Amino acid sequence: MELVKRGFQFLVSIHSKLIHKYYQHIYRKRKLKTFLMGVGCLYLLRRFSQLGMALTPSIRRNLIGRYGEESWAIVTGGSDGIGKEFCIQLAKQKFNIALVGRNQKKMDQVCLELQSFGVQTKFIVADFNDGYTEEFYNKIYQQVEYLDISLLVNNVGVREAGQFEQQRMEDSFMMLRVNALSTLMMTRVLINKLQNRNKKSAVITISSGQAYLPNPFLSVYSGTKAFTNYFTQSLALTSKNIDFLSVTPLSVNTDMMNNKKESYTIETKELVQNVINDLREGKTHSFGCYKHKRIINHLLWRNQKYRNNAKIKMGVDLRNIHQQQNRLEEEQQK
Ligand SMILES: NC(=O)c1ccc[n+]([C@@H]2O[C@H](COP(=O)([O-])OP(=O)(O)OC[C@H]3O[C@@H](n4cnc5c(N)ncnc54)[C@H](OP(=O)(O)O)[C@@H]3O)[C@@H](O)[C@H]2O)c1
């Protein structure tokens, strides 16, 4: 009898344990469900707000309103590629445009194009490859001193690809001067002017995805882009009156890419529109587009061997483009 009683008690305890476990399971499942629903709702909310921002320009930050009506944007290397697209998009937003570049004829043509948007234009002839003294930048400053400059786009850049030890020293110096020193010095000569305005100002620096994915055949270029990216993001940390934005895209369809389109190459228009939206949203860093952000983050997350192989492949592609460009130039010269 005692044995039956114990057996029965044992069965009852197993039964109650099972019921308890079952309810625990239901409870956890409900908790998980509630958690997942919460995440889903937050995601939807974010997407809807982004959609809302995209559809209603009036609730987005009005750029010219923020930086001041009739103010000027100064764009380095504005005669072509990404720089030219910046000039067009900013002129459409009613910024007056000052270009700094080396080719007077090209800048003259861009200015004519920009005037059709009803804005004032100006260009300053300067070859940044000659810019290794303070005096060089002071001369540029003197030509724009009287303008109400609210926006500086540090865009000018050159890229030479190849094995470091085989590269001409002159090319390495050129990349340091045109890519890195120009960003440092243009920001330096304009910073007080930008800081002391009644309205906010902005500095956009076009760095590169190579700043995050240093590349074997672009060692000097990657280094200069890492410099401009860190430089701009450092200034962003404590700046009150100036919105600093560093841009690190991968491949953009310009002369620099020799019109070679990779699957992840984007057009200048898409890049510049995204960058302007990121500036509106108050970001200090932009990948230029979601596709490039995904690729860079994916590679940074993968293990070192995979990442290095991807970087080498990217480097080989860019070196090939560079060699093709050189061959074309040689043929044209013959
Ligand atoms: N294209 C890409 O895939 C890519 C990706 C990431 C970052 N970026 C960066 O984006 C920026 C713009 O590149 P991009 O693709 O638009 O290049 P781009 O089409 O070659 O245009 C470069 C611009 O800079 C000017 N420039 C070049 N050297 C100069 C010098 N020594 N002095 C004055 N002006 C000079 C060019 O003037 P001229 O018309 O006289 O040549 C041109 O207006 C660069 O900083 C580049 O590193 C480009």
The ligand as a MOL file (V3000), in Angstrom:
LIG
                    3D

  0  0  0     0  0            999 V3000
M  V30 BEGIN CTAB
M  V30 COUNTS 48 52 0 0 0
M  V30 BEGIN ATOM
M  V30 1 N 35.4020 58.1060 -57.6100 0
M  V30 2 C 35.4810 57.2710 -56.5970 0
M  V30 3 O 35.2490 56.0660 -56.7250 0
M  V30 4 C 35.7900 57.7900 -55.2170 0
M  V30 5 C 35.5370 56.9610 -54.1180 0
M  V30 6 C 35.8190 57.4280 -52.8500 0
M  V30 7 C 36.3020 58.6960 -52.6590 0
M  V30 8 N 36.5520 59.4890 -53.7440 0 CHG=1
M  V30 9 C 37.0930 60.8260 -53.4870 0
M  V30 10 O 36.1930 61.7840 -53.9980 0
M  V30 11 C 36.9050 62.9660 -54.3660 0
M  V30 12 C 36.5320 63.3760 -55.7910 0
M  V30 13 O 36.8760 62.3350 -56.6440 0
M  V30 14 P 36.2590 62.1530 -58.1090 0
M  V30 15 O 36.0020 60.7270 -58.2830 0
M  V30 16 O 35.1880 63.1290 -58.3200 0 CHG=-1
M  V30 17 O 37.5570 62.5100 -58.9860 0
M  V30 18 P 37.6410 63.2450 -60.4080 0
M  V30 19 O 36.4570 62.9370 -61.2270 0
M  V30 20 O 38.9850 62.8680 -60.9150 0
M  V30 21 O 37.5990 64.7880 -60.0320 0
M  V30 22 C 38.6200 65.3390 -59.2580 0
M  V30 23 C 38.4730 66.8280 -59.2130 0
M  V30 24 O 39.6010 67.3430 -58.5070 0
M  V30 25 C 40.3060 68.2510 -59.3660 0
M  V30 26 N 41.7400 68.1670 -59.1480 0
M  V30 27 C 42.5390 67.0830 -59.2590 0
M  V30 28 N 43.7970 67.4020 -58.9650 0
M  V30 29 C 43.8080 68.7090 -58.6530 0
M  V30 30 C 44.8250 69.6180 -58.2750 0
M  V30 31 N 46.0910 69.2620 -58.1620 0
M  V30 32 N 44.4770 70.8940 -58.0360 0
M  V30 33 C 43.2160 71.3090 -58.1790 0
M  V30 34 N 42.2030 70.5020 -58.5530 0
M  V30 35 C 42.5080 69.2210 -58.7830 0
M  V30 36 C 39.9510 67.8040 -60.7530 0
M  V30 37 O 40.1980 68.8950 -61.6170 0
M  V30 38 P 40.5150 68.7070 -63.1930 0
M  V30 39 O 39.1750 68.7410 -63.8160 0
M  V30 40 O 41.3770 69.8370 -63.5160 0
M  V30 41 O 41.1970 67.3640 -63.3310 0
M  V30 42 C 38.4870 67.4580 -60.5780 0
M  V30 43 O 37.6940 68.6110 -60.5550 0
M  V30 44 C 38.3760 62.6370 -54.2130 0
M  V30 45 O 38.8440 63.1380 -52.9840 0
M  V30 46 C 38.4080 61.1170 -54.1930 0
M  V30 47 O 39.5000 60.6160 -53.4810 0
M  V30 48 C 36.2880 59.0720 -55.0260 0
M  V30 END ATOM
M  V30 BEGIN BOND
M  V30 1 1 1 2
M  V30 2 2 2 3
M  V30 3 1 2 4
M  V30 4 1 4 5
M  V30 5 2 4 48
M  V30 6 2 5 6
M  V30 7 1 6 7
M  V30 8 2 7 8
M  V30 9 1 8 9
M  V30 10 1 8 48
M  V30 11 1 9 10
M  V30 12 1 9 46
M  V30 13 1 10 11
M  V30 14 1 11 12
M  V30 15 1 11 44
M  V30 16 1 12 13
M  V30 17 1 13 14
M  V30 18 2 14 15
M  V30 19 1 14 16
M  V30 20 1 14 17
M  V30 21 1 17 18
M  V30 22 2 18 19
M  V30 23 1 18 20
M  V30 24 1 18 21
M  V30 25 1 21 22
M  V30 26 1 22 23
M  V30 27 1 23 24
M  V30 28 1 23 42
M  V30 29 1 24 25
M  V30 30 1 25 26
M  V30 31 1 25 36
M  V30 32 1 26 27
M  V30 33 1 26 35
M  V30 34 2 27 28
M  V30 35 1 28 29
M  V30 36 1 29 30
M  V30 37 2 29 35
M  V30 38 1 30 31
M  V30 39 2 30 32
M  V30 40 1 32 33
M  V30 41 2 33 34
M  V30 42 1 34 35
M  V30 43 1 36 37
M  V30 44 1 36 42
M  V30 45 1 37 38
M  V30 46 2 38 39
M  V30 47 1 38 40
M  V30 48 1 38 41
M  V30 49 1 42 43
M  V30 50 1 44 45
M  V30 51 1 44 46
M  V30 52 1 46 47
M  V30 END BOND
M  V30 END CTAB
M  END
